[in-house]
Amino acid sequence: MDQRNLTLLTDFYELTMMQGYYNESQNNETVVFDVFFRKNPSDGGYSICAGLDQVIRYIKGLHFTYEDVDYLRSLGIFSEDFLHYLSGFHFSGDIYAIPEGTVVFPKEPLLKVIAPIMEAQLVETAILNIINHQSLIATKASRVVFAANGDGIMEFGLRRAQGPDAGLYGARAAMIGGCVGTSNVLAGKQFDVPVLGTHAHSWIMSFKDEYTAFRTYAEMYPNNCTLLVDTYDTLKSGVPNAIRVFKEMREEGIKLERYGIRLDSGDLAYLSKKARKMLDEAGFEDASICASNDLDEYLLHDLKMQGAAINSWGVGTNLITSKDCPSFGGVYKLAAISNKEGELVPKIKLSENSEKITNPGNKTIYRIYENETGKIKADLICFADETFDESQDLVIFDPIEHWKKTKLAGGTYTMKEIMVPVFIKGECVYKSPSVKEIAEYCRQEKETLWEETKRLFYPHKVYVDLSDKLYQVKKELLNHYGRD
């Protein structure tokens, strides 16, 4: 799927605007566009940034083929001069981004494009498509992993994903968010991540009886034997037959490793506790109990509260589709335009809704950590050329509710710029880590969050503030356009 040319994966109006800029050649100024989102999915306290590697592949592959140009010509709306320009198109701008696996918060740029406006306009749709999807699923997976409280989460959603791309890159994002493996074999091959699974009810039903099905499976996979016990009757048939097979394996001298049962229906709390008691009494205290069946972070939370004896979870539909919140809501907004002197002039988008007013200018983000704990104190959006002295006191304030201020004493905090260069003058200068490396980085990132921010219900908000210099420019622009 990575081999496809995605250049036409764009909204039609991006191309019509490009032709307009082309016709008004003096209007192809260098611009800055920001990708950001306004609200964490599922009312959470944070999000996980994902999708950058695919954005890089997309940008590297940008070109209009002969077939693309012929198709656009057939629409009867584009001039031959413009089509000729497209035939030699390549991306020549800069891209800065927050690395994948980083915890992120609303309003801050996840990625910014600095390029001639024709180029910056074209890439909008695909970048949003990629970042929105993978960040959504990585965030959902992180929430599910949190609810599991240390138990392994397996991503089982391929058959319910919205198509092959969503299944493949959703699995990738789920691994970044903290899953221990996926059922998706193509994802395992492409991203070098563990593939996991047991067997289906059809396996059991294809044999003369449940015991024979279990026994045959155990003979084939003695070191990876998890038996699905709810085809007929979980407690009267499934678990007893699984125990019988485990006993026979032990009597034959087979060392039982990575073995257990899977529950896929019924009252998972009740059944798991009963099954645990039966397994323990038979001498299989180390047998795992895996559960599946329309799980999400809320059900996991409740099952944990009820003392469910489950230590491995297969989560499918609700994870791969982020069923309760199916959209990340990322947007792509113009922030600056170069003038005749080549200086980037800040631009602002206004709205009746103050939450939708954009932050102007060419910006970057500094993450502020509390030295004593290593936890995130706040994020600070500022102009890209601003610098700060950590030995000096720093006052940060809410950009909307200005009276909310915090003074950080010099020497008590550390600042880290979290946006990195990805493309400079059209050339990629960033090497993406492996998915396993990104997942480990994401795990470490979540350690910098306060526990109050991680909780599923009514999490504590991490503040994203503006530097005083950026705030003053924003205020001037608001005053200029008649708003304060």
C-alpha positions as CSV (number, residue, x, y, z in Angstrom):
1,M,0.0,0.0,0.0
2,D,2.9,2.3,0.6
3,Q,3.8,2.1,-3.1
4,R,0.7,4.0,-4.3
5,N,1.1,7.5,-5.6
6,L,-1.1,9.6,-3.3
7,T,-0.6,12.9,-5.0
8,L,-4.3,13.1,-6.0
9,L,-5.3,12.2,-2.5
10,T,-6.5,15.8,-2.0
11,D,-9.6,17.8,-2.0
12,F,-10.6,19.3,-5.4
13,Y,-10.5,22.9,-4.1
14,E,-6.8,22.5,-3.2
15,L,-6.2,22.2,-7.0
16,T,-8.5,25.0,-8.0
17,M,-6.9,27.3,-5.5
18,M,-3.4,26.2,-6.7
19,Q,-4.4,27.2,-10.3
20,G,-5.6,30.6,-8.9
21,Y,-2.3,31.1,-7.2
22,Y,-0.5,30.1,-10.4
23,N,-2.5,32.5,-12.5
24,E,-1.6,35.3,-10.0
25,S,2.1,34.3,-9.9
26,Q,2.9,37.2,-7.6
27,N,0.7,35.4,-5.0
28,N,2.9,32.3,-4.6
29,E,4.4,33.7,-1.4
30,T,6.0,31.5,1.2
31,V,3.5,30.8,4.0
32,V,3.2,29.0,7.3
33,F,0.4,26.5,7.9
34,D,-0.2,24.8,11.3
35,V,-1.7,21.4,12.0
36,F,-3.4,21.3,15.4
37,F,-6.5,20.0,17.1
38,R,-8.9,21.7,19.5
39,K,-10.0,18.9,21.9
40,N,-8.6,15.6,23.1
41,P,-10.6,12.6,22.0
42,S,-13.0,11.0,24.4
43,D,-12.7,14.0,26.8
44,G,-9.2,12.7,27.7
45,G,-6.4,14.7,29.3
46,Y,-3.9,14.2,26.5
47,S,-3.4,12.8,23.0
48,I,-0.6,10.8,21.3
49,C,0.9,12.2,18.1
50,A,1.3,9.6,15.3
51,G,1.5,9.3,11.5
52,L,4.6,11.3,10.8
53,D,6.4,8.5,9.0
54,Q,3.6,8.1,6.5
55,V,3.6,11.9,6.0
56,I,7.3,11.7,5.2
57,R,6.6,8.9,2.6
58,Y,3.8,10.9,1.1
59,I,5.9,14.1,0.7
60,K,8.8,12.2,-0.7
61,G,6.5,10.6,-3.3
62,L,4.7,13.8,-4.4
63,H,4.6,14.0,-8.2
64,F,1.9,14.1,-10.9
65,T,2.1,11.2,-13.3
66,Y,1.1,11.5,-17.0
67,E,-2.1,9.7,-16.0
68,D,-2.8,12.2,-13.2
69,V,-2.3,15.1,-15.6
70,D,-4.5,13.5,-18.3
71,Y,-7.2,13.0,-15.7
72,L,-7.1,16.6,-14.6
73,R,-7.1,17.7,-18.2
74,S,-10.3,15.7,-18.8
75,L,-12.1,17.7,-16.1
76,G,-12.0,20.7,-18.5
77,I,-11.2,23.3,-15.7
78,F,-7.4,23.5,-15.7
79,S,-5.3,25.4,-18.2
80,E,-2.5,23.8,-20.2
81,D,0.1,26.1,-18.6
82,F,-1.0,25.0,-15.1
83,L,-1.0,21.3,-16.1
84,H,2.5,21.7,-17.5
85,Y,3.5,23.2,-14.1
86,L,2.0,20.2,-12.3
87,S,3.9,17.8,-14.5
88,G,7.1,19.0,-13.0
89,F,5.8,19.6,-9.5
90,H,7.9,18.7,-6.4
91,F,7.8,19.8,-2.8
92,S,10.5,22.4,-2.1
93,G,9.5,23.7,1.4
94,D,10.2,23.0,5.1
95,I,8.2,20.9,7.5
96,Y,8.7,20.8,11.2
97,A,6.8,18.3,13.4
98,I,6.5,16.8,16.9
99,P,7.9,13.3,16.8
100,E,5.6,10.3,16.8
101,G,4.7,8.9,20.3
102,T,4.9,12.3,22.0
103,V,2.1,13.3,24.3
104,V,0.4,16.4,22.9
105,F,-2.4,18.8,23.9
106,P,-5.0,20.9,22.1
107,K,-4.1,24.1,20.3
108,E,-0.4,23.4,19.8
109,P,1.0,22.7,16.3
110,L,1.7,19.0,15.7
111,L,3.2,19.9,12.4
112,K,3.9,23.1,10.4
113,V,4.5,23.6,6.7
114,I,6.7,26.5,5.5
115,A,6.5,26.6,1.7
116,P,5.2,28.5,-1.3
117,I,1.5,28.7,-0.9
118,M,0.8,26.4,-4.0
119,E,2.8,23.6,-2.4
120,A,1.5,24.2,1.1
121,Q,-2.1,24.2,-0.1
122,L,-1.8,20.9,-2.0
123,V,-0.5,18.9,0.9
124,E,-3.2,19.9,3.4
125,T,-5.7,17.2,2.9
126,A,-3.4,14.2,2.9
127,I,-1.4,15.4,5.9
128,L,-4.7,15.9,7.9
129,N,-6.0,12.5,6.7
130,I,-2.8,10.7,7.9
131,I,-2.2,12.6,11.2
132,N,-5.9,12.6,12.2
133,H,-6.3,8.9,11.8
134,Q,-3.2,7.6,13.4
135,S,-3.2,10.1,16.3
136,L,-6.8,9.1,17.0
137,I,-6.0,5.4,17.2
138,A,-2.8,5.8,19.1
139,T,-4.7,7.9,21.7
140,K,-7.5,5.4,22.0
141,A,-5.0,2.6,22.4
142,S,-3.2,4.5,25.1
143,R,-6.4,4.9,27.0
144,V,-7.2,1.2,26.7
145,V,-3.7,0.3,27.9
146,F,-4.1,2.6,30.9
147,A,-7.4,0.9,31.9
148,A,-5.7,-2.5,31.7
149,N,-3.3,-1.4,34.4
150,G,-0.3,-3.4,33.3
151,D,-2.1,-6.3,31.5
152,G,-1.2,-6.8,27.9
153,I,-3.5,-5.4,25.2
154,M,-3.7,-7.1,21.8
155,E,-5.0,-5.2,18.9
156,F,-7.7,-7.5,17.2
157,G,-9.5,-5.0,15.0
158,L,-8.6,-5.7,11.4
159,R,-11.8,-7.3,10.3
160,R,-13.8,-4.3,11.7
161,A,-11.6,-1.5,10.5
162,Q,-12.8,0.9,7.8
163,G,-10.8,-0.7,5.0
164,P,-7.3,-2.1,4.6
165,D,-5.5,1.2,5.2
166,A,-7.3,1.8,8.4
167,G,-6.6,-1.7,9.5
168,L,-2.9,-1.5,8.7
169,Y,-2.1,1.9,9.9
170,G,-4.5,1.6,12.8
171,A,-2.5,-1.4,14.0
172,R,0.7,0.6,13.7
173,A,-0.9,3.4,15.7
174,A,-2.2,1.0,18.3
175,M,1.3,-0.4,18.8
176,I,2.6,3.1,19.3
177,G,-0.1,3.7,21.9
178,G,1.0,0.7,23.9
179,C,-0.5,-2.5,22.6
180,V,1.8,-5.6,22.9
181,G,0.9,-7.1,19.6
182,T,-1.6,-7.2,16.7
183,S,-3.6,-9.9,14.9
184,N,-2.8,-8.1,11.6
185,V,-0.1,-10.2,9.9
186,L,0.6,-7.5,7.2
187,A,1.2,-5.0,10.0
188,G,3.5,-7.5,11.7
189,K,5.6,-7.9,8.5
190,Q,5.6,-4.2,7.5
191,F,6.3,-2.7,10.9
192,D,8.2,-5.6,12.6
193,V,5.8,-5.9,15.5
194,P,4.6,-9.0,17.3
195,V,1.6,-10.9,15.7
196,L,-0.7,-12.6,18.2
197,G,-3.9,-14.7,18.2
198,T,-5.6,-17.9,19.2
199,H,-8.2,-19.7,17.2
200,A,-11.9,-19.2,16.2
201,H,-15.1,-20.9,17.2
202,S,-15.1,-22.4,13.8
203,W,-12.0,-24.4,14.7
204,I,-13.9,-26.0,17.6
205,M,-17.0,-26.6,15.6
206,S,-15.1,-28.3,12.7
207,F,-14.2,-31.2,15.0
208,K,-16.4,-34.0,16.4
209,D,-16.1,-32.5,19.9
210,E,-14.5,-29.7,21.8
211,Y,-11.9,-31.9,23.5
212,T,-10.6,-33.2,20.2
213,A,-10.3,-29.7,18.9
214,F,-8.4,-28.5,21.9
215,R,-6.1,-31.6,21.9
216,T,-5.3,-31.1,18.2
217,Y,-4.5,-27.5,18.6
218,A,-2.3,-28.2,21.7
219,E,-0.3,-30.8,19.8
220,M,0.4,-28.3,17.0
221,Y,1.2,-25.3,19.3
222,P,2.4,-26.7,22.6
223,N,4.3,-23.5,23.4
224,N,1.5,-21.1,22.4
225,C,-1.6,-22.8,23.5
226,T,-4.5,-20.5,24.4
227,L,-7.9,-22.3,24.0
228,L,-11.2,-20.6,23.3
229,V,-13.6,-22.0,25.8
230,D,-17.0,-20.5,25.2
231,T,-18.2,-22.3,22.0
232,Y,-20.7,-24.5,23.8
233,D,-20.6,-23.9,27.6
234,T,-17.8,-22.1,29.2
235,L,-17.8,-23.6,32.7
236,K,-19.4,-27.0,32.1
237,S,-17.5,-27.8,28.9
238,G,-14.9,-25.4,27.8
239,V,-12.8,-24.9,30.9
240,P,-13.0,-28.6,32.0
241,N,-11.8,-29.7,28.5
242,A,-9.0,-27.1,28.5
243,I,-7.9,-28.4,31.9
244,R,-8.0,-32.0,30.6
245,V,-5.7,-31.1,27.7
246,F,-3.3,-29.1,30.0
247,K,-3.1,-32.2,32.3
248,E,-2.3,-34.5,29.5
249,M,0.4,-32.1,28.2
250,R,2.0,-32.0,31.6
251,E,1.8,-35.8,32.0
252,E,3.6,-36.1,28.6
253,G,6.4,-33.9,29.9
254,I,5.5,-30.9,27.8
255,K,6.6,-27.7,29.6
256,L,3.6,-25.4,29.6
257,E,4.6,-22.0,28.5
258,R,2.3,-19.2,27.2
259,Y,-0.8,-21.2,27.7
260,G,-4.3,-20.5,29.0
261,I,-7.9,-19.9,28.0
262,R,-9.8,-17.1,26.1
263,L,-13.3,-15.9,27.0
264,D,-15.2,-14.2,24.2
265,S,-18.8,-13.9,25.5
266,G,-20.9,-13.8,28.6
267,D,-20.3,-12.1,31.9
268,L,-16.5,-11.8,31.7
269,A,-16.1,-10.8,35.4
270,Y,-18.1,-13.8,36.7
271,L,-16.8,-16.3,34.2
272,S,-13.2,-15.3,34.6
273,K,-13.3,-15.6,38.4
274,K,-15.0,-19.1,38.2
275,A,-12.5,-20.2,35.5
276,R,-9.6,-18.9,37.6
277,K,-10.7,-21.0,40.6
278,M,-11.1,-24.1,38.4
279,L,-7.6,-23.7,36.8
280,D,-6.0,-23.0,40.2
281,E,-7.6,-26.1,41.8
282,A,-6.3,-28.2,38.9
283,G,-2.7,-26.9,39.5
284,F,-2.6,-24.4,36.6
285,E,-2.1,-21.2,38.6
286,D,0.1,-19.7,35.9
287,A,-2.4,-20.3,33.1
288,S,-3.5,-16.9,31.6
289,I,-7.1,-15.9,31.1
290,C,-7.6,-13.7,28.0
291,A,-10.8,-11.9,27.2
292,S,-12.2,-10.3,24.1
293,N,-15.8,-9.3,23.1
294,D,-16.4,-5.6,22.3
295,L,-14.0,-4.3,24.9
296,D,-13.0,-0.7,25.4
297,E,-11.3,1.3,28.2
298,Y,-14.6,1.8,30.1
299,L,-15.5,-1.9,30.2
300,L,-11.9,-2.8,31.1
301,H,-12.1,-0.2,34.0
302,D,-15.4,-1.7,35.2
303,L,-14.1,-5.3,34.9
304,K,-11.0,-4.4,36.9
305,M,-13.2,-2.8,39.5
306,Q,-15.2,-6.0,39.7
307,G,-12.1,-8.1,40.3
308,A,-12.2,-9.9,37.0
309,A,-9.4,-12.6,36.9
310,I,-8.2,-11.6,33.4
311,N,-4.6,-10.7,32.6
312,S,-4.7,-10.4,28.8
313,W,-7.1,-8.5,26.6
314,G,-7.9,-8.7,22.9
315,V,-9.5,-5.4,21.9
316,G,-10.9,-5.0,18.4
317,T,-13.8,-2.9,17.1
318,N,-13.9,-0.2,19.7
319,L,-10.1,0.4,19.4
320,I,-9.5,0.3,15.7
321,T,-12.5,2.5,15.0
322,S,-12.2,4.6,18.2
323,K,-16.0,3.9,18.3
324,D,-17.0,6.5,20.9
325,C,-15.0,9.3,19.3
326,P,-14.4,8.5,15.6
327,S,-12.7,11.7,14.6
328,F,-9.5,13.4,15.9
329,G,-10.5,16.9,14.6
330,G,-7.2,18.1,13.4
331,V,-7.2,21.3,11.3
332,Y,-4.7,23.0,9.0
333,K,-4.7,26.8,9.3
334,L,-2.7,29.6,7.7
335,A,-0.5,31.4,10.3
336,A,1.9,33.6,8.4
337,I,2.6,35.0,4.9
338,S,5.9,36.4,3.7
339,N,6.1,40.1,2.6
340,K,8.2,41.6,-0.2
341,E,11.2,41.7,2.1
342,G,10.8,37.9,2.8
343,E,9.7,38.4,6.4
344,L,6.9,36.2,7.7
345,V,4.0,38.4,8.7
346,P,1.6,36.8,11.3
347,K,-2.0,36.1,10.2
348,I,-5.0,35.3,12.3
349,K,-8.3,33.6,11.7
350,L,-11.2,35.1,13.7
351,S,-14.4,33.4,14.9
352,E,-17.5,34.1,17.0
353,N,-16.2,31.1,19.0
354,S,-13.1,32.2,20.9
355,E,-11.8,28.6,20.9
356,K,-11.5,28.8,17.1
357,I,-9.4,31.9,16.9
358,T,-6.0,30.8,15.7
359,N,-2.5,31.7,17.0
360,P,-0.6,33.8,14.5
361,G,3.0,33.6,13.2
362,N,5.8,31.1,12.7
363,K,5.8,29.2,16.0
364,T,7.4,26.5,18.0
365,I,6.6,24.7,21.3
366,Y,8.6,24.5,24.4
367,R,7.7,21.8,27.0
368,I,8.2,22.9,30.5
369,Y,9.1,20.2,33.0
370,E,9.2,20.4,36.8
371,N,12.7,19.5,37.9
372,E,11.7,18.0,41.2
373,T,9.3,15.4,39.6
374,G,10.2,15.4,35.9
375,K,6.5,15.9,35.2
376,I,5.1,18.3,32.6
377,K,4.2,21.6,34.1
378,A,2.9,23.2,30.9
379,D,3.5,23.7,27.2
380,L,4.5,27.1,25.9
381,I,3.8,28.2,22.3
382,C,6.1,31.0,21.2
383,F,7.6,32.4,18.0
384,A,10.3,30.2,16.5
385,D,13.0,32.7,17.1
386,E,12.3,33.2,20.9
387,T,14.8,31.9,23.5
388,F,14.4,31.5,27.2
389,D,16.8,31.4,30.2
390,E,15.9,28.5,32.6
391,S,17.8,30.3,35.4
392,Q,15.3,33.1,35.3
393,D,11.8,33.3,36.7
394,L,9.2,32.5,34.1
395,V,5.5,33.7,34.3
396,I,3.1,31.7,32.2
397,F,-0.6,32.4,31.8
398,D,-3.7,31.1,30.2
399,P,-4.2,32.8,26.8
400,I,-8.0,33.0,27.2
401,E,-8.5,33.3,30.9
402,H,-5.6,35.8,31.4
403,W,-5.9,36.0,35.2
404,K,-4.8,32.3,35.5
405,K,-1.0,32.8,36.0
406,T,1.8,30.6,37.3
407,K,5.3,31.9,38.3
408,L,8.1,29.3,37.9
409,A,11.2,30.2,39.9
410,G,14.4,30.1,38.0
411,G,16.3,26.8,38.4
412,T,13.1,24.8,39.2
413,Y,12.1,24.0,35.7
414,T,13.6,22.7,32.4
415,M,12.4,23.7,28.9
416,K,12.6,21.5,25.8
417,E,11.7,22.4,22.3
418,I,9.5,19.6,21.0
419,M,9.2,20.4,17.3
420,V,12.0,19.1,15.1
421,P,12.9,19.7,11.4
422,V,11.7,17.0,9.1
423,F,12.1,18.6,5.6
424,I,14.4,21.5,4.8
425,K,14.2,23.0,1.3
426,G,12.4,19.9,0.1
427,E,15.0,17.4,1.4
428,C,14.1,15.0,4.3
429,V,16.5,15.6,7.2
430,Y,14.7,13.3,9.7
431,K,14.9,9.5,10.1
432,S,11.9,7.8,11.6
433,P,12.5,5.4,14.4
434,S,11.1,1.9,14.2
435,V,7.6,1.3,15.5
436,K,9.0,-0.5,18.6
437,E,11.3,2.4,19.3
438,I,8.4,4.9,19.0
439,A,6.3,2.7,21.3
440,E,9.0,2.7,23.9
441,Y,9.4,6.5,23.5
442,C,5.6,6.9,24.0
443,R,5.7,4.8,27.1
444,Q,8.4,7.1,28.5
445,E,6.5,10.1,27.4
446,K,3.4,9.0,29.4
447,E,5.6,8.8,32.5
448,T,6.0,12.6,32.3
449,L,2.2,13.0,32.8
450,W,0.7,13.5,36.2
451,E,-1.6,10.6,37.2
452,E,-4.4,13.1,37.4
453,T,-4.0,13.8,33.7
454,K,-4.1,10.1,32.7
455,R,-7.3,9.2,34.4
456,L,-10.3,8.2,32.2
457,F,-12.9,10.4,33.9
458,Y,-12.6,14.2,34.4
459,P,-8.8,14.3,33.9
460,H,-6.7,17.3,35.0
461,K,-6.0,19.7,32.1
462,V,-2.4,20.4,31.1
463,Y,-2.1,24.0,30.3
464,V,-0.9,25.2,26.8
465,D,0.1,28.8,27.2
466,L,1.4,31.5,24.9
467,S,4.6,33.5,25.3
468,D,4.1,37.1,26.2
469,K,5.5,38.2,22.8
470,L,3.1,35.9,20.9
471,Y,0.2,37.0,23.1
472,Q,0.9,40.7,22.4
473,V,1.0,40.1,18.6
474,K,-2.3,38.1,18.8
475,K,-3.9,40.9,20.9
476,E,-2.7,43.5,18.4
477,L,-4.3,41.6,15.5
478,L,-7.5,41.1,17.4
479,N,-7.6,44.9,18.1
480,H,-6.9,45.6,14.5
481,Y,-9.9,43.5,13.3
482,G,-12.2,45.0,16.0
483,R,-12.0,42.3,18.6
484,D,-10.4,42.2,22.1
